[in-house]
Amino acid sequence: MKHLVSGDRNAYDRCIFHVFDHAGRAVLILGLGVYPNAGVIDAYATLRLGDELLAVRASDALTDDRMNLSVGPLRITVDEPLRRITLHCDADPADPRGLSYDITWTAEFPAVWEPHHIQRRGDRLVLEGRRFVQAGNVTGTIRADGEELTPTPGAWTGTRDRSWGVRPVPGEDGGRGADEYRPEGFHWLWIPVRFEDRFLMVITQEDADGHRTLSEAVQVFPDGSGLADGQLGWPHTDIRYRPGSRHPESAVVHLTDPARKPLELGVEILNSSPLAVGAGYPPASDWQHGTWQGRGWTDRRVYDLSDPAAHPMAAFGVTDHSARFTLDGRTGHGIFEHGSFGRHDPSGFTDYASVAP
C-alpha cells in the first residue's frame, strides 16, 4: 500500500525463492522487497555452482505501481496467485557467461502460515513479521558460466517464502538498546521440506540458554488428497557440525506425529549458499536490503567460496543449505536454513568464537 499505518523506516514486504537440484550441484536463491517508508525497492539473485557464487543485485526508487515486481534485470510475475509464478533475470550483454534465467514455479501444496515472528531489544519492537511458505516444482532454464541448467519436476525443487512487517534496515543508530541489550546468542532453523506426498515446515528460534522463542512443526497435504494437515510436536534437532566450524553436515530433527509416534527427519546437506554473500542479508559488507543505492542501481559479482577465510562475516549470517531429507521411509528435498551465533548452551557453544570440536 502507498501509505502505511506506521512510519517505522524498517517497514518491509519481501519474498524469497529457493530453486535447487536434488544432486546438490546448483542452488539458486532470489527475492524482491519493497520498503515503503524508505522509498526503496530492491531484488537479488545468487547461484551457487561449484565454488563460485554468481550474484545479480538491483535497487531503485519505489513507485506507486506495486503490482510491478521488477527492478533492473530482475522480475517476478504472478501468473496465478498462490499457484504459478514466473521468475526472470535478463542476461548481461557485456558478460555472456553471467547469470540469467527464465523459470516457472508451480505450487504443489497449499501455502502454510508460519508463526507470528516477534523480536524485541529491551522494550523496543525491532522485528515483527507475518509469513507464509509454500513448496512446488520448477521448470525452465538457468544460464551461467557458459552452460545451461534445465530444472525439471522430479529432479529439482522450488520453495518460497513471503513475509511483511518490520525488519531492521541498516543505517539506524542503535542507541542504548543496541548497547545494553546485545544478545549473548541466537540459534535459528527454518526447514521447508517437499516430499512427493506431503510438505513439512519446521522452525525453531532459541536464545543463548536454549529458551525457545519460536517453534513450529507441521505437515500439509495436497489439495484434494482427503488427508488432514497436522502438527508434529515440539521439534528437537541434533546437528553434526564440520569440525572447527558451525557448518552443519547432517542433522536429525526429532518430531512426534498426532498419535504420539516418534518421527525422525534425517538431514543430509548437499550444497550451501551463505545469505551474507551476494544476497544482501546481514552482516553483508557490500550491500544490504533496503539501503538506498540511488536510482537505477545494478550490480553483478562473482564470489569465490572455496576459501571460507575470504568471507569471514558469512559465518555470522544465516546460510541456506539444500538438503536431502528422509522421513519414515520417504525421501524428500528442501532447505535447511541455519544460523547459530554466540552462546548456545544446547549446542555447547560458549561465545561468538566458539566452534564445534
Residue pairs with C-beta under 8 A, 6 or more apart in sequence:
1 36
1 66
2 36
2 64
2 66
3 36
4 11
4 36
4 37
6 37
6 166
7 37
8 37
8 166
9 35
9 37
9 38
9 169
9 172
10 35
10 37
10 126
10 166
10 167
10 168
10 169
10 172
10 290
11 35
11 36
11 37
11 165
11 166
12 33
12 34
12 35
12 164
12 165
12 166
12 167
12 169
12 289
12 290
13 33
13 34
13 36
13 163
13 164
14 31
14 32
14 33
14 34
14 162
14 163
14 164
14 167
14 289
15 31
15 32
15 33
15 76
15 160
15 161
15 162
15 163
16 29
16 30
16 31
16 160
16 161
17 28
17 29
17 30
17 31
17 87
17 105
17 158
17 159
17 160
18 27
18 28
18 29
18 157
18 158
18 159
18 160
18 192
18 320
18 322
18 335
19 27
19 28
19 29
19 30
19 87
19 103
19 105
19 138
19 142
19 151
19 156
19 157
19 158
20 26
20 27
20 28
20 156
20 157
20 270
20 271
20 322
20 333
20 335
21 149
21 151
21 155
21 156
21 322
22 155
22 156
22 157
22 270
22 324
22 333
23 155
23 270
24 270
24 271
24 322
24 324
25 49
25 50
25 271
26 47
26 48
26 49
26 142
26 149
26 271
27 47
27 48
27 271
27 272
27 273
27 320
27 322
28 45
28 46
28 47
28 48
28 101
28 103
28 142
29 45
29 46
29 273
29 275
29 279
29 320
30 43
30 44
30 45
30 46
30 74
30 87
30 89
31 43
31 44
31 279
32 41
32 42
32 43
32 69
32 71
32 74
32 76
33 41
33 42
33 43
33 289
33 290
34 40
34 41
34 62
34 66
35 41
35 42
35 62
35 169
35 289
35 290
36 62
38 169
38 290
38 292
39 61
39 62
39 292
40 59
40 60
40 61
40 62
40 290
40 291
40 292
41 59
41 60
41 61
41 62
41 63
41 71
42 57
42 58
42 59
42 60
42 71
42 280
42 289
42 290
42 293
43 57
43 58
43 59
43 70
43 71
43 72
43 74
43 76
44 55
44 56
44 57
44 58
44 74
44 278
44 279
44 280
44 289
45 55
45 56
45 74
45 89
45 99
45 101
46 53
46 54
46 55
46 56
46 273
46 277
46 278
46 279
47 53
47 54
47 55
47 99
47 142
47 144
48 271
48 272
48 273
48 305
49 144
49 145
51 304
51 305
51 306
52 145
52 302
52 303
52 304
52 305
53 273
53 277
53 278
53 302
53 303
53 305
54 98
54 99
54 144
54 145
54 278
54 300
54 301
54 302
55 99
55 277
55 278
55 279
55 299
55 300
55 301
55 302
55 303
56 73
56 74
56 89
56 98
56 99
56 298
56 299
56 300
57 278
57 280
57 287
57 298
57 299
57 300
57 301
58 71
58 72
58 73
58 74
58 297
58 298
58 299
59 71
59 72
59 287
59 291
59 292
59 293
59 294
59 297
60 71
60 72
60 295
60 296
60 297
61 295
69 75
69 76
69 77
69 78
70 76
72 296
72 297
72 298
73 89
73 90
73 91
73 92
73 100
73 298
74 88
74 89
74 90
75 86
75 87
75 88
75 89
76 85
76 86
76 87
76 88
77 85
77 86
77 88
78 85
79 85
79 86
79 104
82 107
82 110
82 111
82 134
83 106
83 107
84 104
84 105
84 106
84 107
85 104
85 105
85 160
86 102
86 103
86 104
86 105
87 101
87 102
87 103
87 104
87 105
87 140
88 101
88 102
88 103
89 99
89 100
89 101
90 100
91 98
91 100
91 143
92 98
92 100
92 300
95 300
96 146
97 144
97 145
97 146
98 144
98 300
99 142
99 143
99 144
99 300
100 142
100 143
100 144
101 140
101 141
101 142
101 143
102 140
102 141
103 138
103 139
103 140
103 141
103 142
103 151
103 158
104 138
104 139
104 140
105 136
105 137
105 138
105 158
105 160
106 136
106 137
106 138
106 139
106 158
107 134
107 135
107 136
108 135
108 136
108 137
108 194
108 199
108 222
109 134
109 135
109 136
109 194
109 198
109 199
109 220
109 221
109 222
110 134
110 220
110 222
110 223
111 132
111 133
111 134
112 132
112 133
112 134
112 199
112 201
112 218
112 220
113 131
113 132
114 130
114 131
114 132
114 133
114 161
114 201
114 203
114 216
115 203
115 214
115 215
115 216
116 128
116 129
116 130
117 127
117 128
117 129
117 130
117 131
117 163
117 165
117 214
118 125
118 127
118 128
119 125
119 126
119 127
119 128
119 213
120 126
121 177
121 178
121 181
122 176
122 177
122 180
122 181
124 177
125 166
126 166
126 168
126 177
127 165
127 166
127 167
127 168
128 165
128 166
129 163
129 164
129 165
129 166
129 167
130 163
130 164
130 165
131 161
131 162
131 163
132 161
132 162
133 159
133 160
133 161
133 162
133 192
133 201
134 159
134 160
134 161
134 199
135 157
135 158
135 159
135 160
135 192
135 193
135 194
135 199
135 334
136 158
136 159
136 160
136 194
137 153
137 154
137 156
137 157
137 158
138 151
138 153
138 156
138 157
138 158
139 151
139 152
139 153
140 150
140 151
141 148
141 149
141 150
141 151
142 148
142 149
142 150
142 151
143 149
151 158
157 194
157 333
157 334
159 192
159 194
159 334
159 335
161 192
168 282
169 288
169 289
169 290
169 291
170 282
170 288
170 290
170 291
171 291
183 207
183 208
183 342
184 207
184 208
184 342
184 343
185 207
185 208
185 340
185 341
185 342
185 343
185 344
185 349
185 352
186 205
186 206
186 207
186 208
186 339
186 340
186 341
186 342
186 344
187 204
187 205
187 206
187 207
187 210
187 339
187 340
187 341
187 344
187 346
187 347
188 204
188 205
188 206
188 318
188 337
188 338
188 339
188 340
189 202
189 203
189 204
189 205
189 237
189 336
189 337
189 338
190 202
190 203
190 335
190 337
191 200
191 201
191 202
191 203
191 253
191 265
191 267
191 334
191 335
191 336
191 337
192 199
192 200
192 201
192 334
192 335
193 199
193 200
193 201
193 202
193 265
193 325
193 327
193 332
193 333
193 334
194 332
194 333
194 334
195 325
195 327
195 330
195 331
195 332
196 330
196 332
197 221
197 222
197 225
197 330
198 219
198 220
198 221
198 227
199 219
199 220
199 221
200 217
200 218
200 219
200 232
200 265
200 325
200 327
200 332
200 334
201 216
201 217
201 218
201 219
201 220
202 216
202 217
202 232
202 235
202 253
202 255
202 265
203 214
203 215
203 216
203 217
204 212
204 214
204 215
204 216
204 235
204 237
205 212
205 213
205 214
205 215
206 212
206 213
206 344
206 346
207 213
208 342
208 343
208 344
208 345
209 345
210 344
210 345
210 346
215 234
215 235
216 235
217 231
217 232
217 233
217 234
217 235
217 253
217 255
218 229
218 230
218 231
218 232
219 229
219 230
219 232
220 229
221 227
221 228
221 229
230 257
230 258
231 258
232 255
232 256
232 257
232 263
233 255
233 256
233 257
234 256
235 253
235 254
235 255
236 253
236 254
237 251
237 252
237 253
237 254
238 251
238 252
238 254
239 248
239 250
239 251
239 338
239 347
240 248
240 249
240 250
240 251
241 247
241 248
241 249
241 355
241 356
242 248
242 249
242 356
243 356
243 357
244 355
244 356
245 308
245 315
245 355
245 356
246 315
246 340
246 349
246 355
246 356
247 272
247 319
248 267
248 269
248 321
248 336
248 338
249 269
250 266
250 267
250 268
250 269
251 266
251 267
251 336
252 264
252 265
252 266
252 267
253 264
253 265
253 267
254 262
254 263
254 264
254 265
255 262
255 263
255 264
255 265
256 262
256 263
257 263
263 327
263 328
264 326
264 327
265 325
265 326
265 327
266 325
266 326
266 327
267 323
267 324
267 325
267 336
268 323
268 324
268 325
268 326
269 321
269 322
269 323
269 336
270 321
270 322
270 323
270 324
271 321
271 322
272 319
272 320
272 321
272 322
273 279
273 319
273 320
273 321
273 322
274 305
274 311
274 314
274 317
274 318
274 319
274 320
275 281
275 284
275 317
275 318
275 319
275 320
276 282
276 283
276 284
276 311
276 313
276 314
276 316
276 317
276 318
277 284
277 303
277 305
277 311
277 314
278 284
278 301
278 303
280 287
280 288
280 289
281 288
281 289
281 317
281 318
282 288
282 317
283 313
283 316
283 317
284 313
284 317
285 313
286 301
287 293
287 299
303 311
304 310
305 311
308 314
308 315
316 341
316 352
317 339
318 337
318 338
318 339
319 337
319 338
319 339
320 335
320 336
320 337
321 335
321 336
321 337
321 338
322 333
322 334
322 335
322 336
323 333
323 334
323 335
323 336
324 331
324 332
324 333
325 331
325 332
325 333
325 334
326 332
340 347
340 349
341 352
342 349
342 351
342 352
343 349
343 350
343 351
343 352
343 354
348 354
348 356
349 355
